[in-house]
Amino acid sequence: MKAPLLSALLLPLATAAYAQMDTLSYPAERQQIRALLHQPGGYHPTTACRDMVAVGPKGDISFSEAEWRAAQAKEKLVFKSISIVPGSEIIRVYNASSAVVNWLADVRLTVAGQDVALKVRRLEVYIKQGGNWCRVAGQGTQVNEQLFPVKP
């Protein structure tokens, strides 16, 4: 008696969790976004893709690509490299025209001349405009590996 009842309660939860993690639909669009993420030097917006909202590591907000770059310069922050931890990307595409991407970044940078290496969990939103994928929102959170070790 307990097993059928437990199954009846858990099945809707399992179905809902699966539906939220659709990582198979729209394979062509998913591949296009993966190619953007993995291009040398990372994502490079086209001139049509300058509209975005970015949340920085201190919770600061930028409302354009130019503001985002200016905030980095003000903090004397220079990215040396950002690489995707293999197998960490989760790409969900909706209606072939918008996507939510989550990935773990291995980041090397200098802040005020001091070298820093850290892991950052990225969340980005992309929309398709005029045949191009544009990142319209992004936010990164530093992962505290002492509290939460990262295992790809």
C-alpha positions in Angstrom: 0.0 0.0 0.0 2.8 2.4 0.8 4.7 1.8 -2.4 1.9 2.8 -4.8 1.1 5.9 -2.7 4.8 6.9 -2.6 5.0 6.4 -6.4 1.9 8.5 -7.0 3.4 11.3 -5.0 6.8 11.2 -6.5 5.9 10.7 -10.2 4.6 14.3 -10.6 7.7 15.7 -9.0 10.0 13.6 -11.2 8.0 14.7 -14.3 8.2 18.3 -13.3 11.9 18.1 -12.7 12.5 16.5 -16.1 10.4 19.1 -17.9 12.5 21.9 -16.3 15.7 20.4 -17.5 15.0 19.9 -21.2 18.5 19.8 -22.7 17.6 18.0 -25.9 15.1 20.1 -27.8 16.3 22.5 -30.5 19.6 20.7 -31.2 20.7 23.1 -34.0 20.1 26.2 -31.8 21.8 24.5 -28.9 24.9 23.9 -31.0 24.9 27.5 -32.2 25.0 28.7 -28.6 27.6 26.2 -27.6 29.8 27.5 -30.5 29.4 31.0 -29.2 30.5 29.9 -25.7 33.5 28.0 -27.1 34.8 30.5 -29.6 38.4 31.8 -29.0 38.3 34.6 -26.5 34.7 33.8 -25.5 31.4 35.5 -26.6 31.9 38.5 -28.9 28.7 40.5 -29.5 27.9 41.8 -32.9 27.0 45.5 -33.2 23.3 44.5 -33.1 23.8 42.8 -29.8 25.0 45.6 -27.5 21.8 45.7 -25.4 22.3 43.7 -22.2 22.1 43.7 -18.4 25.1 42.4 -16.5 25.4 41.9 -12.8 29.0 42.1 -11.5 30.7 40.2 -8.7 29.8 42.9 -6.1 26.2 43.1 -7.2 26.8 46.1 -9.4 24.7 46.4 -12.5 25.5 47.5 -16.0 22.9 48.2 -18.7 25.1 47.9 -21.7 28.2 46.2 -23.0 30.0 49.6 -22.7 29.0 50.1 -19.1 30.1 46.5 -18.3 33.5 47.1 -19.7 33.8 50.5 -18.0 33.0 48.9 -14.6 35.8 46.3 -15.2 38.3 49.1 -16.0 37.3 51.1 -13.0 38.0 48.1 -10.7 41.3 47.6 -12.5 40.1 44.1 -13.5 41.8 42.4 -16.5 40.6 39.0 -17.6 43.5 36.8 -18.7 41.4 33.7 -19.5 38.0 32.3 -19.0 37.5 28.6 -19.9 34.4 26.5 -19.5 34.9 23.5 -17.2 34.2 20.6 -19.5 30.8 19.0 -19.0 29.4 21.9 -17.0 27.2 23.6 -19.6 23.4 23.3 -19.3 21.8 24.9 -22.3 18.0 25.2 -22.5 16.3 26.6 -25.6 12.8 27.9 -25.7 10.8 28.4 -29.0 14.1 28.4 -31.0 14.5 32.1 -30.1 15.6 32.3 -26.5 18.0 30.4 -24.3 19.1 30.1 -20.7 22.7 28.9 -20.2 24.4 27.9 -17.0 28.1 26.9 -16.9 31.1 26.8 -14.7 34.0 29.0 -15.6 37.7 28.6 -14.6 38.7 32.3 -14.5 42.2 33.8 -14.4 42.4 37.5 -14.0 44.3 40.4 -12.4 42.7 42.8 -10.0 44.7 45.9 -9.4 47.8 44.1 -10.6 47.3 41.0 -8.4 46.8 37.6 -10.1 43.6 35.8 -9.1 42.3 32.3 -10.0 38.7 31.3 -9.2 35.7 29.3 -10.3 32.6 31.2 -11.3 29.1 29.8 -11.9 27.6 31.8 -14.9 24.0 32.3 -15.8 23.3 33.9 -19.1 20.2 34.6 -21.2 20.3 34.8 -25.0 17.7 35.8 -27.6 17.8 35.4 -31.3 17.7 38.7 -33.2 18.0 39.0 -37.0 19.5 35.5 -37.2 22.1 36.2 -34.5 22.2 35.0 -30.9 22.6 37.9 -28.5 23.5 37.7 -24.8 21.0 40.0 -23.1 21.7 39.2 -19.5 24.5 37.7 -17.5 25.5 37.1 -13.9 28.4 35.3 -12.3 28.8 34.0 -8.8 32.1 33.0 -7.3 32.1 29.4 -6.1 33.6 28.9 -2.7 35.5 25.7 -3.3 36.4 25.2 0.3 32.7 25.1 1.3 31.5 23.6 -2.0 34.2 21.7 -3.9 33.6 21.7 -7.7 33.6 18.3 -9.3 32.9 18.5 -13.0 
